[in-house]
Amino acid sequence: MHEPERRAEGSAHAKTILLGEHAVVYGRPAIAFPLASLTITALARTTTRGLSLETPYHRGSVARDDGTSPREVLLAEAALRHTLDFLGKPHHGVDVTVTGSIPAARGLGSSAAVASAISAAVAGLDGVRLSNAERFELVQFVERIAHGTPSGLDAHATMASGPILFERGEAHPLAMATLPPLVVADTGIRGHTGAAVAMVRARRERDARGVDASLDDIAVLVAGAQADLASGDLAALGERMYVCHGILSELGVSSPELNALVSAARQAGALGAKLTGGGQGGCVIALAPTAAAVPQLAAALTAAGAHGVWSVTGSEETT
């Protein structure tokens, strides 16, 4: 007699980095916001078969990699297997369906969000509610496969209930006088976080003093942005965003498409705009002068070629 099917769900959301990408890899601080309108949900079910996984990229049994699986599938499979290992469970008897709206490889934390949702869902099958620390470690395992030496920012930010300051592996809630009216726009071009991080590392090996000076400049911008958010000085915050984009461009992690959207945002009256995430494709984040101006800014970015535009809200709960 078969035991009844058990089901459990886990979810996570996208994230966007306001300031601090790349510098955060070298211990400098970064500020990240949840992107609540973009979510990932994983539904785990017990089954009498082996392991199976359905994602927006494929459906089928989970087999050892033969070199042909898309990167996103490999990461999802790694999350499934590693969570089972953590729970001390065999690699069979579980079916996971992943759905959601986070575009992959755009600097929005898709790999971390997928891993986070899968780990919570699979643990939930056994009635286990993972602690934040446990969930973080499970996600970091997958992030190391995805990015080599991840800072941990994505793992924290895709679970966070509000904006965070991330520094040296720790995430702290961010004090804000008001929620800044932020807009994220997708170039439609896959970002290359791993390549961008490796390029900055190689450049730093050639010119440690110059690159470290740039990273220190970004850290100063992050500290200033903390004060701007606490006081509600959006004009100063926006200027720091433009300056940061210039530094990131000089480091070589921007792209013509990112620069075009930053320029379009400036022409549309944005107080600030910059790439967000690893760069070399992906998304930009722009600061509207007021919440009422968000639709106009979003329309301008769409007209400039953005493939998707989302506003940033203050919080998003995860399960």
C-alpha positions in Angstrom: 0.0 0.0 0.0 1.5 3.3 -1.1 1.7 6.2 1.4 -0.2 9.3 0.2 1.6 11.8 -1.8 3.1 14.7 0.2 3.5 18.2 -1.2 5.4 21.3 0.0 6.2 24.6 -1.5 9.1 27.1 -1.3 9.5 30.5 -2.7 12.0 33.3 -3.2 12.2 36.6 -5.0 14.6 38.4 -7.3 17.0 41.0 -6.0 18.6 44.1 -7.4 21.8 45.8 -6.2 21.5 49.5 -5.7 25.3 50.1 -5.2 28.3 47.9 -4.5 28.5 45.1 -7.2 32.0 43.8 -7.8 33.4 45.7 -4.9 31.4 43.4 -2.6 33.4 40.4 -3.9 36.4 42.0 -2.2 34.8 42.7 1.2 33.4 46.1 0.5 29.7 46.8 1.4 26.8 46.7 -1.0 23.1 47.7 -0.8 20.5 45.4 -2.2 16.7 45.6 -2.5 14.2 42.7 -3.0 12.4 42.8 -6.3 9.1 41.6 -5.1 7.3 41.5 -8.4 9.6 38.7 -9.7 9.3 35.5 -7.9 10.2 31.8 -8.1 8.1 29.0 -6.6 9.1 25.4 -6.2 6.5 22.6 -5.6 8.0 19.4 -4.3 6.0 16.1 -4.4 6.8 12.6 -3.2 6.7 10.0 -6.0 7.4 6.3 -6.4 9.9 7.1 -9.2 13.4 8.5 -9.1 14.2 12.2 -9.1 12.4 14.5 -11.6 12.6 18.2 -12.2 10.6 20.6 -14.2 11.9 24.1 -14.7 11.2 26.8 -17.3 14.1 25.3 -19.2 13.3 21.5 -19.3 11.3 18.7 -17.9 12.5 15.2 -17.2 14.4 12.9 -14.9 17.4 14.2 -13.1 20.5 12.4 -14.5 24.2 13.0 -14.1 25.4 15.8 -16.4 26.3 14.6 -19.9 27.5 18.0 -20.9 24.4 19.1 -22.8 22.1 20.4 -20.1 21.5 24.2 -19.9 23.3 25.9 -17.0 20.1 26.8 -15.2 19.1 23.1 -15.2 22.4 22.0 -13.7 22.0 24.5 -10.9 18.5 23.4 -10.1 19.6 19.8 -10.1 22.5 20.7 -7.8 20.1 22.4 -5.4 17.8 19.3 -5.4 20.6 16.8 -4.8 22.4 18.9 -2.2 19.2 19.5 -0.2 18.5 15.8 -0.1 22.1 15.2 1.0 21.7 17.8 3.8 18.5 16.0 4.9 20.1 12.6 4.8 17.7 11.4 2.1 18.3 9.2 -0.9 18.3 10.6 -4.4 14.9 9.3 -5.4 11.2 9.7 -4.7 11.0 13.4 -5.3 9.5 15.4 -8.1 10.0 19.2 -8.2 8.3 21.7 -10.4 9.8 25.2 -10.6 7.8 28.1 -11.9 8.4 31.8 -11.9 9.2 35.0 -13.7 12.8 35.9 -12.9 14.7 36.1 -16.2 17.9 34.1 -16.1 21.4 35.6 -16.3 20.3 39.2 -15.8 21.9 40.0 -12.5 18.6 39.6 -10.6 19.6 36.5 -8.5 17.8 33.9 -10.5 20.2 31.0 -9.6 20.0 31.9 -5.9 16.2 32.3 -5.9 15.7 28.9 -7.7 18.1 27.2 -5.2 16.4 28.9 -2.3 12.9 27.9 -3.4 13.9 24.3 -4.1 15.7 23.8 -0.8 12.7 25.1 1.2 10.3 23.0 -0.8 12.3 19.7 -0.5 12.9 20.2 3.2 9.2 20.9 3.6 8.3 17.4 2.4 9.7 16.1 5.7 8.1 18.9 7.7 11.5 20.6 8.1 11.5 24.4 8.1 15.1 25.5 7.3 16.6 28.2 9.4 17.9 31.2 7.5 21.5 30.0 8.1 20.7 26.5 6.8 19.0 27.9 3.7 21.8 30.3 3.1 24.4 27.5 3.1 22.4 25.3 0.7 22.0 28.3 -1.7 25.7 29.2 -1.4 26.6 25.6 -2.4 24.8 26.2 -5.7 26.1 29.8 -6.0 29.7 28.5 -5.9 28.9 26.3 -8.9 27.3 29.2 -10.7 29.8 32.0 -9.8 33.0 30.4 -8.4 33.5 32.7 -5.3 30.1 34.3 -4.6 30.0 37.0 -1.9 26.8 35.6 -0.4 24.8 38.8 -1.3 22.4 37.0 -3.7 21.7 34.2 -1.2 20.8 36.7 1.5 18.9 39.2 -0.7 16.7 36.6 -2.4 15.4 35.7 1.1 15.4 39.1 2.7 12.1 40.7 3.8 13.4 44.2 3.0 16.4 46.2 1.7 19.7 45.1 3.2 23.3 46.4 3.7 25.6 43.5 3.0 29.2 43.5 4.2 31.7 40.7 4.8 29.2 37.9 4.6 26.6 39.5 6.9 23.3 41.2 6.0 21.7 43.9 8.0 18.3 45.7 7.6 18.7 49.1 6.0 17.3 52.3 7.6 15.4 54.4 5.2 13.4 57.7 5.5 11.3 56.7 2.5 11.4 54.0 -0.1 13.2 55.3 -3.2 11.2 55.1 -6.4 13.4 52.6 -8.2 12.9 51.0 -11.6 14.8 48.0 -13.0 15.0 47.6 -16.8 16.3 44.5 -18.7 18.5 44.9 -21.8 17.4 41.5 -23.0 21.0 40.5 -23.2 22.3 37.7 -20.9 24.7 39.0 -18.4 28.0 37.2 -17.8 28.6 37.6 -14.0 31.3 34.9 -13.9 33.2 36.3 -16.8 32.9 39.9 -15.5 34.1 38.9 -12.0 37.0 37.0 -13.6 37.9 39.9 -15.7 38.0 42.3 -12.8 40.1 39.8 -10.9 42.6 39.5 -13.8 42.7 43.3 -14.1 43.4 43.6 -10.3 46.2 41.1 -10.6 47.8 43.4 -13.2 46.9 46.7 -11.4 46.1 46.1 -7.8 46.5 49.7 -6.8 44.3 51.1 -9.5 41.5 48.5 -9.2 41.5 48.7 -5.4 41.2 52.4 -5.6 38.1 52.0 -7.8 36.6 49.5 -5.4 37.3 51.8 -2.5 35.5 54.6 -4.4 32.5 52.4 -4.7 32.6 51.6 -1.0 32.6 55.4 -0.3 29.5 55.7 -2.6 27.8 52.9 -0.7 28.4 54.6 2.7 27.1 57.9 1.3 24.1 56.1 -0.1 23.3 54.8 3.4 23.2 58.3 4.7 21.1 59.5 1.7 18.5 56.7 2.3 18.4 57.5 6.0 17.8 61.2 5.3 15.7 60.8 2.2 18.1 62.8 0.0 17.2 61.2 -3.3 19.1 63.7 -5.5 22.4 62.9 -3.8 21.6 59.2 -4.0 21.0 59.5 -7.7 24.2 61.3 -8.4 26.1 58.5 -6.6 24.4 56.0 -8.9 25.6 57.8 -12.0 29.2 58.1 -10.5 29.1 54.4 -9.7 28.1 53.5 -13.2 31.1 55.4 -14.5 33.4 53.5 -12.2 32.0 50.2 -13.3 32.2 51.2 -16.9 35.9 52.0 -16.4 36.4 48.6 -14.9 35.0 47.1 -18.1 31.8 45.5 -16.8 29.3 47.6 -18.6 28.1 47.1 -22.2 26.7 49.3 -25.0 23.2 48.1 -24.2 23.5 49.0 -20.5 25.0 52.4 -21.3 22.2 53.1 -23.7 19.5 52.4 -21.0 21.5 54.5 -18.5 21.5 57.4 -21.0 17.8 56.9 -21.8 17.0 57.1 -18.1 19.0 60.3 -17.7 17.3 61.9 -20.6 13.9 60.9 -19.1 14.7 62.8 -15.9 16.0 60.0 -13.7 17.9 61.2 -10.7 20.3 58.3 -11.1 20.9 55.2 -13.1 23.5 52.4 -13.3 24.0 48.8 -14.2 22.9 46.4 -11.6 24.5 42.9 -11.0 27.5 41.4 -12.7 27.2 43.4 -15.9 28.3 42.7 -19.5 24.5 42.5 -20.2 21.6 42.2 -17.8 19.8 45.1 -16.2 20.0 48.7 -15.1 18.5 50.3 -12.1 17.2 53.8 -12.3 15.9 56.3 -9.6 12.8 58.3 -10.6 12.4 61.8 -9.0 9.1 60.8 -7.5 6.9 57.8 -7.2 4.4 59.5 -9.6 7.2 59.7 -12.2 7.9 55.9 -12.2 5.4 55.1 -15.1 7.0 57.8 -17.3 10.5 56.6 -16.6 9.4 53.0 -17.2 7.9 54.0 -20.5 11.0 55.8 -21.6 13.2 52.8 -20.8 10.8 50.5 -22.7 10.9 52.9 -25.7 14.7 52.8 -25.5 14.6 49.0 -26.0 14.2 47.5 -22.5 12.7 44.0 -22.7 11.2 44.2 -19.3 10.7 46.9 -16.7 9.8 46.4 -13.0 9.4 48.8 -10.1 11.1 48.0 -6.8 8.9 47.7 -3.7 10.1 47.6 -0.2 9.5 44.1 1.0 8.6 40.6 0.0 8.1 37.6 2.3 9.5 34.2 1.5 8.3 30.8 2.6 
